[in-house]
Amino acid sequence: MSHFTEAQKFIAGGVNSPVRAFAGVGGEPVFIRSAKGAWLETEDGRRLIDYVGSWGPMILGHGHPAVLEAVKNTADNGLSFGAPSLIETELAKKVCEFMPSIERVRMVSSGTEATMSAIRLARGHTGRDKIIKFEGCYHGHSDSLLIKAGSGALTLGVPSSPGVPAGLAEHTITLEYNNAEAVRQVFDEMGPEIACIIVEPIAGNMNMVPPVEGFLETLRECCTDAGTVLILDEVMTGFRVALGGAQSLYNITPDLTTIGKVVGGGLPAAAFGGRADIMASLAPDGPVYQAGTLSGNPLAMAAGLATLEQIGVPGFFESLSARTTELVQGLLQIAGEAGVPLTCEMEGGMFGFVFSDDGPIRTFSQVATADVDRFRKFFHGMLDAGIYLAPSAFEAGFVSAAHGDDEISKTLDAARAVFPTL
């Protein structure tokens, strides 16, 4: 009996997060026994070079000595208190230092919790109900965000999952990512009713799609003019594409930011924060309620703090970006030599590739029409060669500081063997 078959007897779908089920690529998921540096070891003893990195947190690589030591030392004093501890303040100070738009921060345990709480705060602070999100951007699985676009630019959304009330969907407007004109149109129609815009400054859940020039600037301008809260969802990009997140790359100051993944150093942690006056609306200072039993868990705070201390060293992101660039340029060259259409994006330790000649990829519709069958073949060919990529054509990939010359070389050698077979 396979590990997956056994898991399906007791775990819904056999996995605890759907993309792990390999539904997008076929076959059974890989079960991991251990990880170190840039490498995974599977339950059947295979060693794989890892470009998933626990979906982003492992920017230092797996099992970094400083992170492990911090967690072990903290664990000696207890696992959870449900009361304030000094390490929460230490991590909060570091977050505010690296992201100056965050004047106050609140720790939570997951990216979904961070985005859900940020939207509630924006609604409570403004006294408005409507929110704007963008097609192809993912902000967690809370009800307000599982909404797809209606038939027209100003058509209010409809639920994209059973269990989401249609009445709730009426308050969510879903627009095309990178379409600044659609944003202006909505604000002309109903600007005073809109509590917030939430957006990934670099979309990482429809592969990797950067913003076009002027898009984020339009969001900032419209929000400022209408008194709407601009939320940058940097759960994926925060401390991953740059020390100050994507907002530092594009010089955009949000009102609220959500962060996760890297900020927990591999343990369950996330946060939301921003302008002090907005955060003052949050309980216990204000009327907007939010709470969490394990928020600020000392082990997660220790792992996150140790990670941020490591990535804050001068030159860290320059070195990481150089490694990611080497990987992406190598893939493009090999694909070109094989006559396979491929477009790639990268920033810091994050990258994406789409089997399409319709580049550059800037919209969800472009991603949706890419060659998914070719991706499936590529995924399994690379997996057979010892390279572990995200098991979905719609997910970004991640490079860590532990990916060295040997790992990049082995990856490109595998690609040279696989591309001609596609």
C-alpha positions as CSV (number, residue, x, y, z in Angstrom):
1,M,0.0,0.0,0.0
2,S,1.4,3.4,-0.9
3,H,1.8,6.2,1.6
4,F,-0.8,8.2,-0.3
5,T,-3.3,5.4,-0.2
6,E,-2.8,5.0,3.5
7,A,-3.2,8.8,4.1
8,Q,-6.4,8.9,2.1
9,K,-8.0,6.6,4.7
10,F,-7.6,9.1,7.5
11,I,-6.9,12.5,5.9
12,A,-9.5,14.3,3.7
13,G,-8.1,13.9,0.2
14,G,-5.0,12.4,1.6
15,V,-3.3,15.8,2.1
16,N,-3.7,18.8,4.4
17,S,-3.4,21.3,1.7
18,P,-4.9,20.6,-1.8
19,V,-1.9,21.4,-4.1
20,R,0.1,18.7,-2.3
21,A,-2.2,16.1,-3.8
22,F,-0.5,16.4,-7.3
23,A,-3.9,16.8,-8.9
24,G,-2.4,19.4,-11.3
25,V,0.3,17.1,-12.6
26,G,-1.0,13.6,-12.0
27,G,0.5,10.8,-10.0
28,E,0.9,10.4,-6.3
29,P,2.5,13.1,-4.1
30,V,6.1,12.8,-2.8
31,F,6.2,12.1,1.0
32,I,9.2,13.8,2.7
33,R,11.2,12.3,5.5
34,S,13.8,15.0,6.1
35,A,15.4,18.1,4.6
36,K,18.8,19.8,4.8
37,G,20.0,22.8,2.9
38,A,18.6,22.7,-0.6
39,W,17.8,19.0,-0.5
40,L,14.9,16.8,0.4
41,E,14.9,13.2,1.3
42,T,11.8,11.2,0.5
43,E,10.3,8.3,2.5
44,D,11.6,5.9,-0.2
45,G,15.1,7.3,0.2
46,R,15.4,9.5,-2.9
47,R,17.3,12.8,-2.7
48,L,15.7,15.8,-4.5
49,I,16.9,19.4,-5.0
50,D,14.0,21.5,-3.6
51,Y,12.6,24.5,-5.4
52,V,9.4,24.6,-3.3
53,G,11.0,25.5,0.0
54,S,7.9,24.7,2.0
55,W,6.2,27.1,-0.4
56,G,8.5,30.0,0.4
57,P,9.6,30.2,4.0
58,M,12.9,28.4,3.7
59,I,14.9,31.3,2.3
60,L,18.0,30.1,4.2
61,G,17.5,26.5,3.1
62,H,16.3,23.7,5.4
63,G,17.7,23.2,8.8
64,H,19.8,26.4,9.0
65,P,22.0,26.1,12.1
66,A,21.1,29.6,13.5
67,V,17.3,28.9,13.1
68,L,17.5,25.4,14.7
69,E,19.6,26.7,17.6
70,A,17.1,29.6,18.2
71,V,14.1,27.2,18.2
72,K,15.9,24.6,20.4
73,N,16.9,27.2,23.0
74,T,13.4,28.7,23.1
75,A,11.8,25.3,23.4
76,D,13.8,24.6,26.6
77,N,11.8,27.4,28.2
78,G,8.4,26.1,27.1
79,L,6.4,25.7,23.9
80,S,3.5,28.1,24.4
81,F,2.3,30.5,27.0
82,G,-0.8,32.3,25.8
83,A,0.7,35.4,27.3
84,P,3.2,38.1,26.1
85,S,6.8,37.2,25.7
86,L,9.7,39.5,24.9
87,I,10.6,37.7,21.7
88,E,7.3,38.9,20.2
89,T,8.4,42.5,20.6
90,E,11.8,41.7,19.2
91,L,10.4,40.2,16.0
92,A,7.9,43.0,15.7
93,K,10.7,45.6,15.9
94,K,12.6,43.8,13.2
95,V,9.5,43.7,10.9
96,C,8.9,47.4,11.4
97,E,12.6,48.2,10.7
98,F,12.6,46.2,7.4
99,M,9.2,47.5,6.3
100,P,8.8,51.1,7.3
101,S,5.2,51.3,6.1
102,I,4.4,49.0,9.1
103,E,4.2,51.2,12.1
104,R,2.3,48.7,14.3
105,V,2.0,45.0,13.7
106,R,-0.1,42.1,15.0
107,M,1.2,38.5,14.9
108,V,-1.0,35.6,13.7
109,S,-0.4,32.0,12.7
110,S,-1.1,31.8,8.9
111,G,-1.3,33.9,5.8
112,T,-5.1,33.3,5.5
113,E,-5.5,34.6,9.1
114,A,-3.4,37.7,8.2
115,T,-5.4,38.6,5.1
116,M,-8.8,37.8,6.7
117,S,-7.9,40.0,9.7
118,A,-6.5,42.9,7.6
119,I,-9.7,43.0,5.5
120,R,-11.9,43.0,8.7
121,L,-9.8,45.8,10.1
122,A,-10.1,47.8,6.9
123,R,-13.9,47.4,6.9
124,G,-14.1,48.3,10.6
125,H,-11.8,51.3,10.2
126,T,-13.7,52.7,7.2
127,G,-17.2,51.6,8.1
128,R,-17.6,50.3,4.5
129,D,-18.3,46.8,3.3
130,K,-17.1,46.4,-0.3
131,I,-13.6,45.1,-1.2
132,I,-11.7,44.8,-4.4
133,K,-9.5,41.8,-5.3
134,F,-7.9,40.6,-8.5
135,E,-8.4,37.5,-10.6
136,G,-5.5,35.1,-10.2
137,C,-4.3,36.6,-6.9
138,Y,-4.7,34.3,-3.9
139,H,-5.1,35.7,-0.4
140,G,-6.0,32.6,1.6
141,H,-9.3,30.6,1.9
142,S,-11.5,32.9,3.9
143,D,-15.0,33.4,2.6
144,S,-14.6,37.0,1.4
145,L,-11.7,36.0,-0.9
146,L,-13.1,32.8,-2.5
147,I,-14.9,35.0,-5.1
148,K,-14.6,34.9,-8.8
149,A,-15.4,37.7,-11.3
150,G,-18.8,38.3,-12.7
151,S,-19.6,38.8,-16.4
152,G,-18.5,42.4,-16.6
153,A,-16.1,44.8,-15.1
154,L,-18.6,46.2,-12.6
155,T,-20.5,42.9,-12.0
156,L,-20.2,41.9,-8.4
157,G,-18.6,38.6,-7.7
158,V,-20.0,35.1,-7.3
159,P,-18.6,32.4,-5.0
160,S,-15.9,30.2,-6.4
161,S,-16.4,27.5,-3.7
162,P,-19.5,25.8,-2.2
163,G,-20.0,27.0,1.3
164,V,-19.4,30.7,0.5
165,P,-22.7,32.6,0.9
166,A,-23.9,34.5,-2.2
167,G,-24.7,37.4,0.0
168,L,-21.1,37.7,1.1
169,A,-20.0,37.6,-2.5
170,E,-22.0,40.7,-3.2
171,H,-19.5,42.8,-1.3
172,T,-16.4,41.5,-3.3
173,I,-15.5,43.0,-6.6
174,T,-13.0,40.9,-8.7
175,L,-11.1,42.7,-11.4
176,E,-8.4,41.8,-13.9
177,Y,-4.9,42.0,-12.5
178,N,-2.8,44.8,-14.1
179,N,-5.9,46.5,-15.5
180,A,-5.6,50.0,-14.1
181,E,-8.5,51.3,-16.2
182,A,-10.9,48.8,-14.6
183,V,-9.9,50.0,-11.2
184,R,-10.5,53.6,-12.1
185,Q,-13.9,52.7,-13.5
186,V,-15.0,51.0,-10.3
187,F,-13.8,53.9,-8.2
188,D,-15.7,56.4,-10.4
189,E,-18.9,54.3,-9.8
190,M,-18.6,53.4,-6.1
191,G,-15.4,54.8,-4.6
192,P,-17.0,55.9,-1.3
193,E,-18.4,52.4,-0.7
194,I,-15.0,50.6,-1.1
195,A,-13.3,49.6,2.2
196,C,-10.1,48.2,0.7
197,I,-8.2,46.9,-2.2
198,I,-6.2,43.8,-1.5
199,V,-3.5,42.8,-4.0
200,E,-0.3,40.8,-4.4
201,P,2.2,43.3,-5.6
202,I,3.8,40.5,-7.5
203,A,1.3,37.8,-8.2
204,G,2.6,34.4,-7.1
205,N,-0.4,32.2,-7.3
206,M,-0.9,32.3,-11.1
207,N,2.7,31.4,-11.6
208,M,4.7,34.7,-11.2
209,V,3.3,37.8,-12.7
210,P,4.8,41.2,-11.9
211,P,2.8,44.5,-12.0
212,V,2.9,46.6,-15.2
213,E,4.1,50.1,-14.9
214,G,1.5,52.3,-13.3
215,F,-0.8,49.6,-12.0
216,L,0.2,49.7,-8.3
217,E,0.5,53.5,-8.6
218,T,-3.1,53.7,-9.8
219,L,-4.2,51.6,-6.8
220,R,-2.4,53.9,-4.4
221,E,-3.9,57.0,-6.1
222,C,-7.5,55.7,-6.1
223,C,-7.3,54.5,-2.5
224,T,-5.9,57.8,-1.3
225,D,-8.5,59.9,-3.1
226,A,-11.5,57.7,-1.9
227,G,-10.3,57.1,1.7
228,T,-9.9,53.4,0.8
229,V,-7.4,51.2,2.6
230,L,-4.7,49.7,0.3
231,I,-3.6,46.3,1.5
232,L,-0.5,44.8,-0.1
233,D,-0.5,41.0,0.4
234,E,3.2,40.2,0.8
235,V,2.7,36.8,2.5
236,M,4.7,35.4,-0.4
237,T,6.9,38.4,-1.5
238,G,7.7,39.8,1.9
239,F,11.4,39.3,2.8
240,R,11.6,37.0,-0.3
241,V,12.0,39.3,-3.3
242,A,13.8,42.0,-1.3
243,L,14.5,42.8,2.4
244,G,11.7,45.4,2.3
245,G,9.4,43.3,0.2
246,A,7.9,44.2,-3.2
247,Q,6.7,47.5,-1.8
248,S,10.4,48.6,-1.5
249,L,11.1,47.5,-5.1
250,Y,8.1,49.5,-6.6
251,N,8.2,52.4,-4.1
252,I,4.6,51.9,-3.1
253,T,3.5,52.7,0.5
254,P,0.4,50.6,1.5
255,D,-1.8,51.4,4.4
256,L,-1.7,47.8,5.5
257,T,0.6,44.9,4.7
258,T,0.2,41.1,5.3
259,I,3.3,39.0,5.6
260,G,3.9,35.3,6.3
261,K,6.1,32.4,5.2
262,V,9.6,33.9,5.7
263,V,8.6,35.7,8.8
264,G,8.0,32.4,10.5
265,G,11.3,30.9,9.4
266,G,9.5,27.6,8.6
267,L,7.1,27.5,11.6
268,P,3.5,28.7,11.5
269,A,3.6,32.4,11.7
270,A,2.3,35.4,9.8
271,A,1.4,39.0,10.6
272,F,-0.5,42.1,9.4
273,G,0.4,45.7,10.1
274,G,0.5,49.2,8.8
275,R,-0.5,52.7,9.7
276,A,-0.7,53.3,13.4
277,D,-4.1,55.0,13.2
278,I,-5.6,52.1,11.3
279,M,-4.0,49.5,13.7
280,A,-5.4,51.5,16.6
281,S,-8.9,50.4,15.5
282,L,-7.9,46.8,16.4
283,A,-8.9,45.4,19.8
284,P,-8.0,46.0,22.6
285,D,-7.3,49.6,21.6
286,G,-10.3,49.7,19.2
287,P,-13.6,48.0,18.4
288,V,-12.4,45.6,15.6
289,Y,-12.0,42.2,17.2
290,Q,-9.2,39.7,16.3
291,A,-7.5,37.1,18.5
292,G,-5.6,33.8,18.3
293,T,-4.5,31.3,20.9
294,L,-1.2,30.6,19.3
295,S,-0.5,34.1,17.9
296,G,3.1,35.1,18.8
297,N,4.0,31.5,19.6
298,P,7.6,31.7,21.0
299,L,9.0,28.9,18.9
300,A,7.7,30.6,15.7
301,M,8.9,34.0,16.8
302,A,12.4,32.6,17.5
303,A,12.5,30.9,14.1
304,G,11.3,34.1,12.4
305,L,13.7,36.4,14.2
306,A,16.7,34.2,13.5
307,T,15.7,34.1,9.8
308,L,15.3,37.9,9.5
309,E,18.6,38.5,11.3
310,Q,20.3,36.3,8.7
311,I,18.7,37.8,5.6
312,G,19.4,41.3,7.0
313,V,23.1,40.9,6.4
314,P,24.5,43.2,3.7
315,G,24.7,41.5,0.3
316,F,22.3,38.7,1.1
317,F,19.7,39.5,-1.5
318,E,22.3,40.4,-4.1
319,S,23.8,37.0,-3.8
320,L,20.3,35.3,-3.7
321,S,19.2,37.2,-6.8
322,A,22.4,36.3,-8.7
323,R,21.7,32.6,-8.0
324,T,18.1,32.9,-9.1
325,T,19.1,34.8,-12.3
326,E,21.6,32.0,-13.1
327,L,18.8,29.4,-12.8
328,V,16.3,31.4,-14.9
329,Q,18.7,32.4,-17.6
330,G,19.9,28.8,-17.9
331,L,16.4,27.5,-18.3
332,L,15.6,30.1,-21.0
333,Q,18.8,29.2,-22.9
334,I,18.1,25.5,-22.8
335,A,14.5,25.9,-23.8
336,G,15.5,28.1,-26.7
337,E,18.0,25.5,-27.9
338,A,15.3,22.8,-27.7
339,G,12.8,25.0,-29.5
340,V,10.4,25.0,-26.6
341,P,8.5,28.2,-26.0
342,L,9.1,29.4,-22.4
343,T,8.7,32.7,-20.6
344,C,10.3,33.3,-17.2
345,E,10.2,35.9,-14.4
346,M,12.3,36.3,-11.3
347,E,12.9,38.7,-8.4
348,G,15.1,38.0,-5.4
349,G,14.7,34.4,-4.4
350,M,11.4,33.9,-6.3
351,F,10.9,32.8,-9.9
352,G,8.2,31.5,-12.3
353,F,8.1,30.0,-15.8
354,V,5.3,29.4,-18.2
355,F,5.3,27.3,-21.3
356,S,4.1,30.0,-23.7
357,D,5.4,32.2,-26.4
358,D,2.8,34.9,-25.5
359,G,5.3,36.7,-23.3
360,P,5.8,38.7,-21.3
361,I,3.0,37.2,-19.1
362,R,1.1,40.0,-17.4
363,T,-2.5,38.7,-17.0
364,F,-4.3,35.7,-15.6
365,S,-5.8,35.0,-19.1
366,Q,-2.3,34.6,-20.5
367,V,-1.4,32.1,-17.8
368,A,-4.7,30.2,-18.2
369,T,-3.9,29.6,-21.9
370,A,-0.4,28.4,-21.4
371,D,0.6,24.8,-22.2
372,V,-0.2,22.9,-19.0
373,D,0.3,19.5,-20.6
374,R,3.8,20.4,-21.4
375,F,4.4,21.6,-17.8
376,R,3.1,18.2,-16.5
377,K,5.6,16.4,-18.7
378,F,8.4,18.7,-17.6
379,F,7.5,18.4,-13.9
380,H,7.6,14.6,-14.0
381,G,10.8,14.5,-16.1
382,M,12.5,16.8,-13.7
383,L,11.2,14.9,-10.7
384,D,12.6,11.7,-12.2
385,A,15.9,13.5,-12.5
386,G,15.9,14.5,-8.8
387,I,14.5,18.0,-9.1
388,Y,11.4,18.9,-7.0
389,L,9.4,21.8,-8.5
390,A,5.9,23.0,-7.4
391,P,3.4,20.4,-8.6
392,S,1.3,23.0,-10.4
393,A,1.7,25.2,-13.5
394,F,0.2,28.1,-11.5
395,E,2.7,28.3,-8.6
396,A,5.9,30.2,-8.3
397,G,9.2,28.6,-7.3
398,F,11.8,29.5,-4.7
399,V,15.6,29.6,-4.5
400,S,17.3,29.6,-1.1
401,A,20.7,30.7,0.1
402,A,21.6,27.0,0.3
403,H,21.3,26.6,-3.5
404,G,24.9,26.7,-4.6
405,D,26.8,26.0,-7.9
406,D,26.3,22.3,-7.6
407,E,22.5,22.5,-7.1
408,I,22.1,24.9,-10.0
409,S,24.4,22.9,-12.3
410,K,22.5,19.7,-11.5
411,T,19.2,21.4,-12.2
412,L,20.3,22.7,-15.5
413,D,21.8,19.4,-16.5
414,A,18.4,17.8,-15.8
415,A,16.6,20.4,-17.8
416,R,18.9,19.8,-20.8
417,A,17.8,16.1,-20.8
418,V,14.1,16.9,-20.3
419,F,13.4,19.8,-22.6
420,P,14.1,17.9,-25.9
421,T,11.5,15.3,-24.8
422,L,8.7,17.8,-24.4
